[in-house]
C-alpha cells in the first residue's frame, strides 16, 4: 500500500529577537483611530497574558520570504537524503509574497516556488513550482493537495514550504502587530509503499467559511495618524477570530479523525497553528469535550509561540520540525505515533490532517 510520508523536515528561525519590551514606547490606536488609553506597559502585560507571547523573531533586512523558504528547504532536503533533482513539485505556502524591507508592496512574480527552485539550483523542468495562498492553513493544505496529486499519479516526491515575513506587513499603531512574526518551515513528502500500519497521511478535513466570516482577517489602512496614505496592513478582528476558531476548529479536527477511524485517545500530539496560546488551549479542550474527555494539554500540545510568535503558514511545519529534532522540552514523536496537523486562518479556512509517524 502507498502512503504520503514525511521523510525530512527543516526550519529557518530568524536571528533577530524582539521581546515585548521592544514595544514599551509604542502608542497603539484602536480601529476608530483614537489612542488606546493606559500605559504601554499595562497594554503589553495584558497582551502577554492573553496570547502567551513573550518574544518573536524578525528576519534581517537582506532576507525575503523566498530566501528563508530556501534555507528551510535545504535543511529538509538534507534531512531526507533525496537528490533535489528528483523532486516532482515544489509548493510554497505564503500570504504576502516577497516583501522588501521598507517597502510593503508584495512581489509575487515570479512565484515564490520558482524563486526557491532557482535558489536550490534545481534544473529539471519536470519539477513544477507553484504557490498556495490559503491563509495560515496554507502549509497544511499543501499536505492535502500533495496527497491528491500522489493518488492521481502526478507526483512522487514534493517539497512543501510555509514561509512568511509578517513583520513587514504589520501596522505599528495596531497592538495586534505584536502577535506576528517571521519564519519558514519545510518538509519532503514522498509517496512510498509500505505496510498497512506504516507511516503516512491517514485522513484529512478542509472547510472554508466565507460568508460573514471573510472579513475577519483582511488588509486595511493604518489605525495611526501620519502613516503613508494608500498603504495597507494586515488587520484582524481578534474577538471574532477567537470565537470562530473555538466554534469550528474542534469539530473539523473530529471530522478528520472520523474520516480515518481514529479516536482522540489514539492521538499522541496535536500540532496546531501557533496563533494565540489561550485560544489554542481552549480549542484542544473543546475537542476533547466532544469525546467527553479532559484534554491532557501538557502531553498532547507542544507550543513554541511563546518565543517565536505567530509566523502564519510557517508555524505548523516549524513546530513539527522542532519536536522531531528534540527542540521542544517534554515533547517527542516516535515511530507509529498518531499526530494531527491543524490550522485556522484568513478565508476563513480550517483544515486538519491525521498522520502516522
URHUTA-V438392 format. One record per residue. SS is DSSP state (A for helix, B for strand, O for the rest). PHI is phi in degrees with one decimal (none if undefined). OMEGA is omega in degrees with one decimal (none if undefined). Layout:
BEGIN
ss=[SS/SS]
phi=[PHI/PHI]
omega=[OMEGA/OMEGA]
END
This chain:
BEGIN
ss=[O/B/B/B/B/B/B/B/B/B/B/B/O/O/O/B/B/B/B/A/A/A/A/O/O/O/O/O/B/O/O/O/O/O/B/O/O/O/O/A/A/A/A/A/A/A/A/A/A/A/A/O/O/O/B/B/B/B/O/O/O/O/O/O/A/A/A/A/A/A/A/A/A/A/A/A/A/A/A/A/O/O/O/A/A/A/O/O/B/B/B/B/B/O/O/O/O/B/B/O/O/O/O/O/O/B/B/O/O/O/O/A/A/A/A/A/A/A/A/O/O/O/O/O/O/O/O/B/B/B/B/B/O/O/A/A/A/A/A/A/A/A/A/A/A/A/A/A/A/A/A/O/O/O/O/O/B/B/B/B/B/B/B/B/B/A/A/A/O/O/O/O/O/O/A/A/A/A/A/B/O/B/B/B/B/B/B/B/B/B/B/B/B/O/O/O/O/O/O/B/B/B/B/B/B/B/B/B/O/O/O/A/A/A/A/O/B/B/B/B/O/O/O/O/O/O/O/O/O/O/O/O/B/B/B/B/O/A/A/A/A/A/A/A/A/A/A/A/A/A/A/A/A/A/A/A/A/A/A/O/O/O/O/A/A/A/B/B/B/B/B/B/O/O/O/O/A/A/A/A/A/A/A/A/A/A/A/A/A/O/O/O/O/O/O/O/A/A/A/A/O/O/O/O/A/A/A/A/O/B/O/O/O/A/A/A/A/A/A/A/A/A/A/A/O/O/O/O/O/O/O/O/O/O/O/O/O/B/B/B/B/B/B/B/B/O/O/O/B/B/B/B/B/B/B/B/O]
phi=[none/-102.0/-141.0/-84.9/-119.1/-79.0/-108.1/-167.0/-137.4/-159.0/-156.0/-115.4/-103.8/-57.6/-81.2/-83.2/-102.8/-120.1/-77.1/-61.2/-63.6/-58.7/-95.7/-64.8/-102.9/-79.2/-110.7/-100.7/-121.1/-87.7/-61.8/-81.5/84.3/-97.3/-60.8/-78.6/-74.5/109.8/-61.2/-56.5/-59.1/-66.9/-61.8/-69.0/-61.9/-64.7/-57.8/-64.7/-62.9/-78.6/-94.2/82.4/-82.3/-101.8/-155.5/-143.2/-115.8/-120.6/-81.2/-68.3/-58.0/-81.2/-102.3/-128.3/-60.4/-69.2/-65.2/-74.8/-61.6/-63.8/-65.4/-65.6/-63.7/-59.0/-62.2/-63.0/-63.9/-62.8/-63.6/-78.9/81.1/-85.1/-78.2/-54.6/-71.2/-93.1/-66.9/-95.0/-146.0/-125.5/-116.2/-115.5/-94.5/-161.2/-131.2/-128.0/66.3/-85.7/-118.5/-70.8/-61.4/84.1/-138.1/-73.5/-70.0/-82.7/-114.4/-120.9/-125.8/-70.8/-60.5/-62.6/-62.9/-65.1/-66.7/-66.0/-57.9/-62.4/-63.4/-85.3/59.9/-84.9/-102.6/-62.6/-62.9/-77.3/-87.4/-92.3/-113.0/-155.6/-107.3/-122.4/-113.0/-141.8/69.4/-57.8/-76.8/-58.5/-68.7/-61.1/-65.0/-65.9/-61.6/-64.3/-65.3/-64.5/-56.6/-66.5/-63.2/-59.7/-65.8/-84.1/77.1/-99.4/-164.6/-130.2/-138.9/-136.0/-106.2/-118.2/-129.6/-114.7/-144.9/-161.4/-123.4/-68.3/-61.1/-99.4/-127.4/-99.7/-92.7/-59.6/-83.8/-104.6/-63.0/-63.5/-61.1/-69.9/-71.3/-91.7/-149.0/-115.3/162.2/-148.1/-135.1/-147.0/-150.0/-101.4/-116.0/-123.1/-96.2/-121.7/-85.7/-174.3/-73.3/-54.6/-95.6/-80.0/-72.1/139.9/-70.7/-104.2/-175.8/-160.6/-145.8/-143.7/-144.7/-126.6/-112.3/-131.8/-87.9/-68.3/-73.4/-60.3/-92.9/-70.0/-130.8/-154.9/-112.6/-161.2/-70.7/-61.9/-79.9/-87.7/-98.5/77.5/-75.4/-61.2/-66.1/95.5/-69.9/-116.5/-129.9/-66.4/-127.8/-138.0/-88.4/-53.4/-64.1/-66.1/-62.3/-58.8/-66.9/-61.2/-62.5/-65.9/-76.1/-110.1/-67.2/-56.2/-69.5/-66.4/-65.8/-63.8/-59.7/-61.7/-64.3/-62.2/-64.6/-119.6/70.0/-102.3/-106.3/-57.7/-66.9/-87.9/-86.0/-87.1/-142.4/-119.0/-94.0/-98.2/-49.3/-79.8/-99.3/-171.3/-56.2/-65.8/-64.6/-62.7/-61.6/-68.7/-58.7/-67.8/-59.6/-70.6/-61.3/-66.4/-62.9/-61.9/-104.5/59.0/-128.6/-87.2/-82.8/-83.1/-53.1/-64.6/-88.2/-98.7/-122.8/-66.8/-142.1/-135.3/-62.5/-58.8/-120.0/-112.4/71.9/-101.5/-103.6/57.9/-61.6/-84.2/-66.7/-67.8/-65.1/-65.7/-62.9/-63.3/-59.3/-64.3/-67.9/-57.4/-94.6/73.4/-95.0/-114.8/-53.3/85.7/-131.6/-155.4/-119.2/-120.0/-55.7/95.8/-63.5/-96.5/-127.9/-124.9/-105.0/-149.9/-154.1/-143.8/-178.9/-48.6/147.6/-85.9/-113.1/-135.0/-149.8/-153.9/-130.6/-97.0/-138.6/-98.9/-70.0]
omega=[-179.1/175.5/178.2/-170.5/173.8/-176.5/177.7/179.1/177.2/178.7/171.1/176.8/-176.7/-175.1/-173.9/-179.4/175.8/177.2/179.3/179.9/178.9/-176.6/-171.6/178.9/-178.6/169.7/-177.7/-178.9/174.8/180.0/179.4/178.8/-179.8/179.1/175.2/-174.8/179.1/178.7/178.7/-178.9/-179.9/178.6/-178.3/178.2/177.6/177.5/-178.2/179.8/-178.2/-172.0/-175.7/-174.7/175.3/179.6/179.6/-177.1/175.6/177.8/173.9/-171.7/-172.7/-177.2/177.8/179.9/179.8/178.8/179.3/174.3/179.3/179.1/177.3/-179.9/178.6/177.7/-177.9/178.9/178.3/-179.1/-178.3/-178.8/-178.7/173.5/-179.9/-178.8/177.4/177.9/176.3/-179.0/169.1/-178.9/-179.8/176.6/178.5/177.4/-171.9/179.9/175.0/178.3/-179.0/177.3/178.3/179.9/-173.7/-179.3/-179.1/178.2/-177.9/177.8/-3.5/-179.3/177.2/179.4/177.1/178.4/177.5/177.8/178.3/-178.7/179.7/179.0/176.5/-174.2/-174.9/-179.1/-178.3/169.9/-172.1/179.0/176.1/-174.6/172.4/171.3/-173.3/-176.1/179.7/178.8/-173.0/-178.2/176.7/178.0/177.7/172.8/-178.4/-178.9/178.6/176.4/179.3/177.9/178.4/-177.3/178.3/179.1/-175.2/-179.8/176.4/179.2/179.6/172.9/-178.1/-177.6/169.2/-174.9/-178.7/171.0/-175.0/179.9/-177.1/179.0/-180.0/-179.8/-179.2/179.8/-176.9/-177.5/175.5/179.7/-179.7/-179.8/-161.0/-173.4/-179.3/175.2/178.7/175.9/-174.2/171.6/168.1/178.3/-179.3/177.4/-171.3/175.2/-179.7/-178.3/179.4/-178.5/-178.5/-177.0/174.4/178.0/-178.4/-178.3/-178.7/173.1/179.9/176.5/172.7/175.8/-175.1/172.3/177.0/-171.6/-171.1/-177.3/-176.6/172.9/-174.2/176.9/-179.3/-179.7/178.9/174.3/-174.3/179.0/175.2/176.6/-179.4/179.7/178.4/177.3/179.6/-178.3/178.3/-179.1/-176.9/173.6/-168.1/-178.0/179.8/177.9/179.9/-178.2/177.8/-177.2/-179.1/-178.6/-167.7/-174.5/179.5/-179.1/177.4/177.0/178.7/177.6/177.5/-179.6/178.4/-176.7/179.5/173.7/-179.8/175.2/-177.9/-180.0/178.7/-175.7/-179.3/-178.0/172.1/179.1/-174.3/176.9/-177.3/-173.9/-172.0/-172.6/-177.4/179.0/-179.4/178.1/-178.8/176.5/-177.5/175.9/-178.4/174.9/-179.0/177.0/176.4/178.6/-178.4/178.8/173.1/-176.0/175.4/-170.1/-175.8/-178.4/-167.7/-170.7/173.1/179.9/172.8/-178.0/-175.9/-178.4/177.3/-177.3/-177.5/179.4/173.4/-175.0/-177.1/-170.3/-175.1/179.2/177.5/179.9/179.9/178.0/-177.8/178.1/178.0/-175.9/175.7/-175.9/176.5/-176.6/176.9/-178.2/173.8/173.9/-179.4/177.8/180.0/178.4/171.9/179.7/177.9/168.8/-177.7/-178.0/176.7/179.8/-171.9/178.9/-8.4/-175.7/175.6/171.5/179.1/177.5/173.3/-171.5/173.3/-177.2/none]
END
